[in-house]
Amino acid sequence: MDDREKRARRDADPDPAGAPTAGMTESDATTGMPSAGDPAAGAAVREGPGSRIGPYKLLHLIGEGGFGSVFMAEQSEPIRRHVALKIIKLGMDTRRVVARFEQERQALALMDHPHIAKVLDAGATDSGRPFFVMELVKGEPISTFCDRNGLDIAARLKLFAEVCQAVQHAHTKGIIHRDLKPSNILVSLQDGMAAAKVIDFGIAKATDSRLTDKTIHTELHQLIGTPSYMSPEQAGGSLDIDTRTDVYALGVVLYELLTGSTPFDARTLQSATLAEIQRIIREVEPPRPSSRLSRDADTLADVAARRRTERGKLVATVRGELDWIVMKALDKDRTRRYESAGEMALDVRRYLACEAVVAAPPSTGYRLRKFVRRHRGAVSAGVAVAAALLIGLAGFAWQASVASGQRDRALEAEAAARARAEEIKLVADFQAGMLEQVDPAAAGRQLTADVNRRFTEALARDGVSEADQGGLTRAFSDQWTRVNATDAAVALIDQTILRPAAAAIDDRFADQPAVAAQLRQTLADRYRALGLYDAAQPLQTAALDGRRRLFGDDHSETVVSISHMGLLLMEQGLLDEAEPYFREAVERTPRVLGPEDGETIDAITNLGVLLEAQGRLAEAEPYYREALEKRRRVFGEEDPGTPIVIGNLGYLLESQGKLDEAEPLYREALEKSLRLRGEDDAFTLASLGNLGALLHAQGRLDEAEPFYRGALQGYRSAMGEDHPATLTAVANLGALLKYQGKLTEAEPYYREALEKKRRSLGPDHPSTLNSVHNLGTLLLAQDRTAEAGRTLQEAVDARRRTLGPGHPATLNSIIALGGLLQSEGKNAEAERLLSSSEGDARETFTGGKVTQIARLLMSLGKARGALGEHETAVANLSEARAIFVAAGGSSLADAQACTEALAGLTRN
């Protein structure tokens, strides 16, 4: 019988979510705070090493700042791990500080990026002081890491671009850091590669002023931030702070990575008065990085050595484009800075790719030099040819003057058009990035917080007394919990963002078909992630058709759309229609992108998932094993995509009945996904459900229950009530309750899953048919045989039509219906149904699934015995009994039933 459903977004994920990170490191040296050995540090908070705060045991103090103290703590449940726990210090519990702390906690909770520290938990101590919990980060300040490891300029720039993208992510969530500096940008080695994480959004400011109940204002003359990295508007105490403040700080960080010092001497700022600090930052122009290097001749050799170069080469490398990038970020006039951290990252990457940077003067000579650097070989050959031609053409130079002017004007027009196209492409890239970051769960949480805040403000505005406000607010919150905020957010996102965006593509990008295709692909992916498959289909079709037409079949963007078309069709349950797309992706992607590209590995994985869904388990296995071998070898164990492929192989082994082989893979996938992808990630939730399903299959029902309930709770919160993955989790919990004998308690879960799947997925979707079958088996267990027979017949008919007669799911329904017919005395019907499927069952069910053959044979033998076919009946029952005995465990009861049936035949 089916009962359990384990499939929940197990396709390869091309854009894995990042690992949740901590806001503090394990190293005192990296925090910029007093060490635990400082006598003042231990007295900072009432709680100390050995104290417990909920499930957290404080181990030792690892850092202390002006507002909070940070401990390494051990979490005991629901999983055991070390975390960083930050609480408000004694003597600092003022309303302003608590508000600052609340702002920090909420800011972190809004963000989900592999290079940003992510909050794991929050609450209050017994003494009422807020705390929050983050996963520990092992790292050191970016400047220290780069110097200690001798990173050259290119490596530093690549790492810096990662940091810019992380800050850009925060900005898209409405969060400004306002204290970016090396000690808040921690770097560690992961699989031999440097990886940065931005920590401590503790003095963040929400650009939309809705992060907390009231916007946090700075007191008169109080500077929030670190002077060496502070923007002129921030130093001036302006309340009008925007994302360009962080761009300025990033410019200082880049200045330091290039030169080893900050634009303004830190010791001078530390010893200066507040007024002098403000004057320096707001009025004094810092030297260009190359000028600073040339001026500091005494230290230049050491600075160059730490960057694996020579003094003269370092100055020459920094002079020019890198000067321009840094000084654009440091402009006193913020309107002349980069508009965003993402724009700065793009310019850095342009420099690394030997392309023209935005920060550079747009002169013809400059762009020509960039062209020469990118195409040095071709240009060298061209120069030789040009020299020969120049001699012969010198006499005709005067004739060219008029034509040259016309040509220059044409080139200028062409360049302007090309620049406009590039601008549109950048806008489209930005819009696509924004759409990709749409998070319905986060939006739902924000919606809930906003509604509750507005209700509280309305009570105060209407003159309701404080004594009455508390009760009314609690009552309102209790009623609001009846609404699934994620569902509301999904509907809101669809109606106010995605639909208008889709409708605007034809009008806004009619003359930019490549951009239009990119945006359609992004929208299709977002709709697919939200489970809104019908809305995704026309966009996905248009994106793929457009890219085939523009670029041809063998193009990187086309093969991505081919794969995503297959994913969409598979998630709609259209397995046969999906197969040619997946096979085309497997054939084209290695040729276009290379055999070890991530898209190639994803294409192999996806074809394996499809074959498994079709019941072609033996065909699927080599694809799974190839994908896992390549994923581990190319990307390593710590890549967020690795646990997906591990979990897929575990699922396949379970489907083959190899439960003992599957379990360690499931547990490895869950452990890695929790660590690398986060607790709310879709694959992490799928891993919880899959491990629960495995324990269920092993008969370890009590062990399975917390995994099932955890997955369901996570899906409801993260994806909403109607998402297909949520409905799978609903069905799984119902199945568990059924097997625990809680039939009445299980039925609402079965019916909820079926009703919502019919509405959202359609009546013939494989997942819908799973629920039809499962409801039939539940009704059978409740002895409601007439209703069970109708329901199982519906499952048999639909599965034969959509999946084929030999699919394992179809055979499961046939076996269940055949057993029911035989038990009701409809032996001729049972015999016809079961005998026609015996061959398919023997071919399909192997390994641990062979007991399904035995169940078919047991019912078939009983039916044939009742029909007088004594010899074949004995053969069927004897074979079934042997299979059940070999399986052992709960199958021994079925073996006894076969023995009793054989005895009955002997008596008769």
Backbone hydrogen bonds, N-H to C=O, Kabsch-Sander energy under -0.5 kcal/mol:
donor,donor_aa,acceptor,acceptor_aa,energy
4,R,2,D,-3.5
21,T,116,I,-0.6
26,E,137,V,-0.8
28,D,26,E,-0.6
30,T,27,S,-1.3
31,T,28,D,-1.4
32,G,28,D,-0.6
33,M,28,D,-0.6
38,D,35,S,-1.8
41,A,38,D,-1.2
42,G,38,D,-1.1
43,A,39,P,-0.6
44,A,41,A,-1.7
50,G,58,L,-3.4
51,S,48,G,-2.8
53,I,56,Y,-3.0
56,Y,53,I,-1.9
57,K,74,E,-2.3
58,L,51,S,-2.8
58,L,56,Y,-0.5
59,L,72,M,-3.5
60,H,72,M,-1.2
62,I,70,V,-2.8
63,G,70,V,-1.5
65,G,68,G,-3.2
69,S,87,I,-2.4
70,V,63,G,-3.3
71,F,85,L,-2.9
72,M,60,H,-3.0
73,A,71,F,-0.5
73,A,83,V,-2.8
74,E,57,K,-2.7
75,Q,73,A,-0.6
75,Q,81,R,-3.3
76,S,55,P,-2.0
81,R,75,Q,-1.5
81,R,79,I,-0.5
83,V,73,A,-2.8
84,A,134,M,-4.6
85,L,71,F,-2.8
86,K,132,F,-2.6
87,I,69,S,-2.1
88,I,130,P,-1.2
89,K,67,F,-1.2
90,L,44,A,-2.1
92,M,89,K,-1.6
94,T,92,M,-1.1
98,V,94,T,-2.5
99,A,95,R,-2.1
100,R,96,R,-2.3
101,F,97,V,-2.8
102,E,98,V,-2.8
103,Q,99,A,-2.2
104,E,100,R,-2.0
105,R,101,F,-2.5
106,Q,102,E,-2.4
107,A,103,Q,-2.4
108,L,104,E,-2.1
109,A,105,R,-1.9
110,L,106,Q,-1.4
111,M,107,A,-0.6
111,M,108,L,-1.2
116,I,113,H,-1.9
117,A,198,V,-2.6
118,K,21,T,-1.6
120,L,133,V,-3.8
121,D,133,V,-1.3
123,G,131,F,-2.3
125,T,129,R,-2.7
128,G,125,T,-2.1
131,F,123,G,-2.5
132,F,86,K,-1.8
133,V,121,D,-3.0
134,M,84,A,-3.3
135,E,21,T,-0.6
135,E,118,K,-0.7
136,L,82,H,-0.8
137,V,24,M,-1.8
139,G,137,V,-0.8
140,E,187,V,-1.8
142,I,182,P,-1.1
142,I,185,I,-1.8
145,F,141,P,-3.0
146,C,142,I,-2.4
147,D,143,S,-2.1
148,R,144,T,-3.0
149,N,145,F,-2.2
150,G,147,D,-0.9
151,L,146,C,-2.3
153,I,307,R,-0.5
156,R,152,D,-2.3
157,L,153,I,-2.4
158,K,154,A,-2.2
159,L,155,A,-2.1
160,F,156,R,-2.6
161,A,157,L,-2.4
162,E,158,K,-1.5
163,V,159,L,-1.7
164,C,160,F,-2.4
165,Q,161,A,-2.1
166,A,162,E,-2.0
167,V,163,V,-2.5
168,Q,164,C,-2.6
169,H,165,Q,-2.1
170,A,166,A,-1.8
171,H,167,V,-2.4
172,T,168,Q,-2.1
173,K,169,H,-0.9
173,K,170,A,-0.8
174,G,171,H,-1.9
175,I,170,A,-2.4
176,I,205,K,-1.5
184,N,181,K,-2.0
185,I,182,P,-1.8
186,L,197,K,-2.7
187,V,140,E,-2.7
188,S,195,A,-2.0
190,Q,193,M,-3.3
193,M,190,Q,-1.7
195,A,188,S,-2.7
197,K,186,L,-2.5
198,V,115,H,-3.4
199,I,184,N,-2.8
204,A,201,F,-1.6
205,K,176,I,-1.5
207,T,174,G,-2.3
209,S,206,A,-1.5
222,Q,219,E,-2.2
223,L,221,H,-0.6
224,I,222,Q,-0.6
225,G,223,L,-0.7
229,Y,226,T,-2.0
230,M,227,P,-1.5
235,A,231,S,-2.7
236,G,232,P,-1.8
237,G,234,Q,-1.5
238,S,233,E,-2.0
241,I,239,L,-1.7
245,T,242,D,-2.1
246,D,243,T,-0.6
247,V,243,T,-1.4
248,Y,244,R,-2.0
249,A,245,T,-1.9
250,L,246,D,-2.6
251,G,247,V,-2.0
252,V,248,Y,-1.8
253,V,249,A,-2.4
254,L,250,L,-2.7
255,Y,251,G,-2.4
256,E,252,V,-2.4
257,L,253,V,-2.4
258,L,254,L,-2.0
259,T,255,Y,-2.6
260,G,256,E,-2.5
269,L,265,D,-1.9
270,Q,266,A,-2.3
271,S,267,R,-1.6
272,A,268,T,-0.7
272,A,269,L,-0.6
277,I,273,T,-2.6
278,Q,274,L,-2.5
279,R,275,A,-2.2
280,I,276,E,-2.6
281,I,277,I,-2.4
282,R,278,Q,-2.3
283,E,279,R,-2.5
284,V,279,R,-0.7
284,V,280,I,-1.4
292,R,288,R,-2.5
293,L,289,P,-2.2
294,S,290,S,-2.2
295,R,291,S,-2.4
296,D,292,R,-2.1
297,A,295,R,-1.5
299,T,296,D,-0.8
300,L,296,D,-1.0
301,A,297,A,-0.6
303,V,299,T,-2.5
304,A,300,L,-2.9
305,A,301,A,-2.2
306,R,302,D,-2.0
307,R,303,V,-0.6
307,R,304,A,-1.1
308,R,305,A,-1.7
309,T,304,A,-2.0
314,L,310,E,-2.5
315,V,311,R,-2.1
316,A,312,G,-2.3
317,T,313,K,-2.5
318,V,314,L,-2.3
319,R,315,V,-2.5
321,E,319,R,-0.7
323,D,318,V,-1.3
324,W,320,G,-2.5
325,I,321,E,-2.6
326,V,322,L,-2.4
327,M,323,D,-2.9
328,K,324,W,-2.2
329,A,325,I,-1.7
330,L,326,V,-1.6
331,D,328,K,-1.0
334,R,332,K,-0.8
336,R,333,D,-2.1
337,R,334,R,-1.0
344,M,340,S,-1.6
345,A,341,A,-2.3
346,L,342,G,-2.2
347,D,343,E,-1.8
348,V,344,M,-2.3
349,R,345,A,-2.4
350,R,346,L,-2.2
351,Y,347,D,-2.3
352,L,348,V,-2.1
353,A,349,R,-1.7
354,C,351,Y,-1.7
355,E,350,R,-3.1
360,A,357,V,-1.2
363,S,361,P,-2.1
367,R,363,S,-2.1
368,L,364,T,-2.4
369,R,365,G,-2.3
370,K,366,Y,-1.9
371,F,367,R,-2.0
372,V,368,L,-2.5
373,R,369,R,-2.2
374,R,370,K,-1.9
375,H,371,F,-2.0
376,R,373,R,-0.6
379,V,375,H,-2.6
380,S,376,R,-2.2
381,A,377,G,-1.9
382,G,378,A,-2.2
383,V,379,V,-2.4
384,A,380,S,-1.5
385,V,381,A,-1.8
386,A,382,G,-2.7
387,A,383,V,-2.3
388,A,384,A,-1.5
389,L,385,V,-2.2
390,L,386,A,-2.4
391,I,387,A,-1.2
392,G,388,A,-1.1
393,L,389,L,-2.0
394,A,390,L,-0.9
394,A,391,I,-0.6
396,F,393,L,-1.5
397,A,394,A,-1.5
399,Q,396,F,-0.7
400,A,396,F,-0.8
400,A,397,A,-0.9
401,S,397,A,-0.5
401,S,398,W,-1.0
403,A,399,Q,-0.6
404,S,400,A,-3.1
405,G,401,S,-1.9
406,Q,402,V,-1.9
407,R,403,A,-2.8
408,D,404,S,-3.0
409,R,405,G,-2.1
410,A,406,Q,-2.3
411,L,407,R,-3.0
412,E,408,D,-2.7
413,A,409,R,-2.3
414,E,410,A,-2.7
415,A,411,L,-3.2
416,A,412,E,-2.6
417,A,413,A,-2.4
418,R,414,E,-2.7
419,A,415,A,-3.0
420,R,416,A,-2.5
421,A,417,A,-2.5
422,E,418,R,-2.5
423,E,419,A,-2.5
424,I,420,R,-2.6
425,K,421,A,-2.5
426,L,422,E,-2.5
427,V,423,E,-2.6
428,A,424,I,-2.8
429,D,425,K,-2.8
430,F,426,L,-2.7
431,Q,427,V,-3.0
432,A,428,A,-3.0
433,G,429,D,-2.6
434,M,430,F,-2.5
435,L,431,Q,-2.5
436,E,432,A,-2.4
437,Q,433,G,-1.1
437,Q,434,M,-0.5
438,V,435,L,-1.5
443,A,439,D,-2.7
444,G,440,P,-2.7
445,R,441,A,-2.3
446,Q,442,A,-2.5
447,L,443,A,-2.7
448,T,444,G,-2.5
449,A,445,R,-2.5
450,D,446,Q,-2.7
451,V,447,L,-2.8
452,N,448,T,-2.5
453,R,449,A,-2.3
454,R,450,D,-2.6
455,F,451,V,-2.3
456,T,452,N,-2.2
457,E,453,R,-2.5
458,A,454,R,-2.3
459,L,455,F,-2.1
460,A,456,T,-2.0
461,R,457,E,-2.5
462,D,458,A,-2.0
463,G,460,A,-1.3
464,V,459,L,-2.4
469,Q,465,S,-2.1
470,G,466,E,-1.2
471,G,467,A,-0.6
472,L,468,D,-2.2
473,T,469,Q,-2.9
474,R,470,G,-2.3
475,A,471,G,-2.3
476,F,472,L,-2.6
477,S,473,T,-2.6
478,D,474,R,-2.3
479,Q,475,A,-1.9
480,W,476,F,-2.5
481,T,477,S,-1.7
482,R,479,Q,-1.6
483,V,480,W,-2.1
485,A,483,V,-1.0
488,A,484,N,-2.0
489,A,485,A,-2.4
490,V,486,T,-2.7
491,A,487,D,-2.4
492,L,488,A,-2.3
493,I,489,A,-3.2
494,D,490,V,-2.5
495,Q,491,A,-2.6
496,T,492,L,-2.7
497,I,493,I,-1.9
498,L,493,I,-2.5
499,R,494,D,-2.8
501,A,497,I,-2.0
502,A,498,L,-2.7
503,A,499,R,-2.6
504,A,500,P,-1.7
505,I,501,A,-0.8
505,I,502,A,-0.7
506,D,502,A,-0.5
508,R,504,A,-2.9
509,F,505,I,-2.5
512,Q,509,F,-1.5
516,A,512,Q,-2.5
517,A,513,P,-2.3
518,Q,514,A,-2.0
519,L,515,V,-2.5
520,R,516,A,-2.4
521,Q,517,A,-2.3
522,T,518,Q,-2.2
523,L,519,L,-2.7
524,A,520,R,-2.7
525,D,521,Q,-2.4
526,R,522,T,-2.1
527,Y,523,L,-2.7
528,R,524,A,-2.4
529,A,525,D,-2.4
530,L,526,R,-1.8
531,G,528,R,-1.3
532,L,527,Y,-2.5
533,Y,531,G,-1.2
536,A,532,L,-1.4
537,Q,533,Y,-1.9
539,L,535,A,-0.6
540,Q,536,A,-2.7
541,T,537,Q,-2.5
542,A,538,P,-2.2
543,A,539,L,-2.4
544,L,540,Q,-2.4
545,D,541,T,-2.7
546,G,542,A,-2.6
547,R,543,A,-2.2
548,R,544,L,-2.5
549,R,545,D,-2.2
550,L,546,G,-2.4
551,F,547,R,-2.8
552,G,547,R,-0.8
552,G,548,R,-1.3
555,H,553,D,-1.4
559,V,555,H,-2.5
560,V,556,S,-1.3
561,S,557,E,-1.8
562,I,558,T,-2.2
563,S,559,V,-2.2
564,H,560,V,-2.3
565,M,561,S,-2.0
566,G,562,I,-1.8
567,L,563,S,-2.2
568,L,564,H,-2.3
569,L,565,M,-2.4
570,M,566,G,-2.4
571,E,567,L,-2.5
572,Q,568,L,-1.4
573,G,570,M,-1.7
574,L,569,L,-2.5
575,L,573,G,-1.5
578,A,574,L,-1.7
579,E,575,L,-1.6
581,Y,578,A,-0.6
582,F,578,A,-2.0
583,R,579,E,-2.6
584,E,580,P,-2.2
585,A,581,Y,-2.4
586,V,582,F,-2.3
587,E,583,R,-1.8
588,R,584,E,-2.8
589,T,585,A,-2.5
592,V,588,R,-2.2
593,L,589,T,-3.2
594,G,589,T,-0.8
594,G,590,P,-1.0
597,D,594,G,-1.2
601,I,597,D,-2.1
602,D,598,G,-2.4
603,A,599,E,-2.3
604,I,600,T,-2.0
605,T,601,I,-2.4
606,N,602,D,-2.9
607,L,603,A,-1.9
608,G,604,I,-1.8
609,V,605,T,-2.3
610,L,606,N,-2.3
611,L,607,L,-2.5
612,E,608,G,-2.2
613,A,609,V,-2.4
614,Q,610,L,-1.8
615,G,612,E,-1.8
616,R,611,L,-2.7
617,L,615,G,-1.4
620,A,616,R,-1.8
621,E,617,L,-1.8
623,Y,619,E,-0.6
623,Y,620,A,-0.6
624,Y,620,A,-2.0
625,R,621,E,-2.6
626,E,622,P,-2.3
627,A,623,Y,-2.6
628,L,624,Y,-2.4
629,E,625,R,-2.3
630,K,626,E,-2.3
631,R,627,A,-2.6
632,R,628,L,-2.5
633,R,629,E,-2.1
634,V,630,K,-3.1
635,F,630,K,-0.5
635,F,631,R,-1.9
636,G,631,R,-1.1
636,G,632,R,-0.5
639,D,636,G,-1.1
642,T,639,D,-1.7
645,V,641,G,-1.2
646,I,642,T,-2.1
647,G,643,P,-2.6
648,N,644,I,-2.1
649,L,645,V,-2.0
650,G,646,I,-2.0
651,Y,647,G,-2.4
652,L,648,N,-2.3
653,L,649,L,-2.5
654,E,650,G,-2.2
655,S,651,Y,-2.6
656,Q,652,L,-1.5
657,G,654,E,-2.1
658,K,653,L,-2.8
659,L,657,G,-1.5
662,A,658,K,-1.8
663,E,659,L,-2.1
665,L,661,E,-0.7
666,Y,662,A,-2.4
667,R,663,E,-2.5
668,E,664,P,-2.2
669,A,665,L,-2.7
670,L,666,Y,-2.4
671,E,667,R,-2.4
672,K,668,E,-2.5
673,S,669,A,-2.4
674,L,670,L,-2.6
675,R,671,E,-1.7
676,L,672,K,-3.3
677,R,673,S,-2.6
678,G,673,S,-1.4
681,D,678,G,-0.9
685,L,681,D,-2.2
686,A,682,A,-2.3
687,S,683,F,-2.6
688,L,684,T,-2.0
689,G,685,L,-2.2
690,N,686,A,-2.8
691,L,687,S,-2.4
692,G,688,L,-2.1
693,A,689,G,-2.3
694,L,690,N,-2.1
695,L,691,L,-2.4
696,H,692,G,-2.2
697,A,693,A,-2.5
698,Q,694,L,-1.7
699,G,696,H,-1.8
700,R,695,L,-2.7
701,L,699,G,-1.5
704,A,700,R,-1.8
705,E,701,L,-1.8
707,F,703,E,-0.6
707,F,704,A,-0.6
708,Y,704,A,-2.2
709,R,705,E,-2.8
710,G,706,P,-2.3
711,A,707,F,-2.3
712,L,708,Y,-2.4
713,Q,709,R,-2.6
714,G,710,G,-2.3
715,Y,711,A,-2.7
716,R,712,L,-2.6
717,S,713,Q,-1.9
718,A,714,G,-3.0
719,M,715,Y,-3.0
720,G,715,Y,-1.0
720,G,716,R,-0.7
723,H,720,G,-0.6
726,T,723,H,-0.5
727,L,723,H,-2.1
728,T,724,P,-2.0
729,A,725,A,-1.9
730,V,726,T,-2.2
731,A,727,L,-2.4
732,N,728,T,-2.3
733,L,729,A,-2.0
734,G,730,V,-2.0
735,A,731,A,-2.3
736,L,732,N,-2.2
737,L,733,L,-2.3
738,K,734,G,-2.1
739,Y,735,A,-2.3
740,Q,736,L,-1.5
741,G,738,K,-1.9
742,K,737,L,-2.6
743,L,741,G,-1.4
746,A,742,K,-1.8
747,E,743,L,-1.6
749,Y,746,A,-0.8
750,Y,746,A,-1.8
751,R,747,E,-2.6
752,E,748,P,-2.5
753,A,749,Y,-2.3
754,L,750,Y,-2.1
755,E,751,R,-2.8
756,K,752,E,-2.3
757,K,753,A,-2.1
758,R,754,L,-2.4
759,R,755,E,-1.5
760,S,756,K,-2.7
761,L,757,K,-3.0
762,G,757,K,-1.4
765,H,762,G,-1.0
769,L,765,H,-2.4
770,N,766,P,-1.9
771,S,767,S,-1.6
772,V,768,T,-1.9
773,H,769,L,-2.5
774,N,770,N,-2.8
775,L,771,S,-2.3
776,G,772,V,-2.0
777,T,773,H,-2.1
778,L,774,N,-2.0
779,L,775,L,-2.6
780,L,776,G,-2.0
781,A,777,T,-2.1
782,Q,778,L,-1.5
783,D,780,L,-1.6
784,R,779,L,-2.7
785,T,783,D,-1.2
788,A,784,R,-2.4
789,G,785,T,-2.7
790,R,786,A,-1.9
791,T,787,E,-2.1
792,L,788,A,-2.8
793,Q,789,G,-2.2
794,E,790,R,-1.9
795,A,791,T,-1.9
796,V,792,L,-2.6
797,D,793,Q,-2.6
798,A,794,E,-2.4
799,R,795,A,-2.5
800,R,796,V,-2.5
801,R,797,D,-1.9
802,T,798,A,-2.4
803,L,799,R,-2.7
804,G,799,R,-1.5
807,H,804,G,-1.1
811,L,807,H,-2.4
812,N,808,P,-2.2
813,S,809,A,-1.9
814,I,810,T,-2.2
815,I,811,L,-2.7
816,A,812,N,-2.2
817,L,813,S,-2.7
818,G,814,I,-3.0
819,G,815,I,-2.1
820,L,816,A,-1.8
821,L,817,L,-2.8
822,Q,818,G,-2.3
823,S,819,G,-2.0
824,E,820,L,-1.5
825,G,822,Q,-1.5
826,K,821,L,-2.4
827,N,825,G,-1.6
830,A,826,K,-2.2
831,E,827,N,-2.9
832,R,828,A,-2.3
833,L,829,E,-2.3
834,L,830,A,-2.8
835,S,831,E,-2.5
836,S,832,R,-1.5
837,S,834,L,-0.9
838,E,834,L,-0.7
838,E,835,S,-0.6
841,A,837,S,-2.4
842,R,838,E,-2.4
843,E,839,G,-1.7
844,T,840,D,-2.1
845,F,841,A,-2.7
846,T,844,T,-0.8
848,G,656,Q,-0.9
849,K,846,T,-2.2
850,V,847,G,-1.7
852,Q,849,K,-2.0
853,I,850,V,-0.8
854,A,850,V,-1.5
855,R,851,T,-2.1
856,L,852,Q,-2.1
857,L,853,I,-2.8
858,M,854,A,-2.5
859,S,855,R,-2.1
860,L,856,L,-2.7
861,G,857,L,-3.0
862,K,858,M,-2.1
863,A,859,S,-2.3
864,R,860,L,-2.6
865,G,861,G,-2.3
866,A,862,K,-2.1
867,L,863,A,-1.5
868,G,865,G,-1.2
869,E,864,R,-2.9
870,H,868,G,-1.8
873,A,869,E,-2.1
874,V,870,H,-2.3
875,A,871,E,-2.0
876,N,872,T,-2.6
877,L,873,A,-2.6
878,S,874,V,-2.5
879,E,875,A,-2.2
880,A,876,N,-2.4
881,R,877,L,-2.6
882,A,878,S,-2.1
883,I,879,E,-2.0
884,F,880,A,-2.5
885,V,881,R,-2.6
886,A,882,A,-2.1
887,A,883,I,-2.0
888,G,884,F,-2.0
891,S,888,G,-1.7
892,L,889,G,-1.7
893,A,890,S,-1.1
894,D,890,S,-0.6
895,A,891,S,-2.0
896,Q,892,L,-2.0
897,A,893,A,-1.7
898,C,894,D,-2.0
899,T,895,A,-2.1
900,E,896,Q,-2.3
901,A,897,A,-2.1
902,L,898,C,-2.5
903,A,899,T,-2.2
904,G,900,E,-2.0
905,L,901,A,-1.9
906,T,902,L,-2.1
907,R,903,A,-2.2
908,N,904,G,-1.9
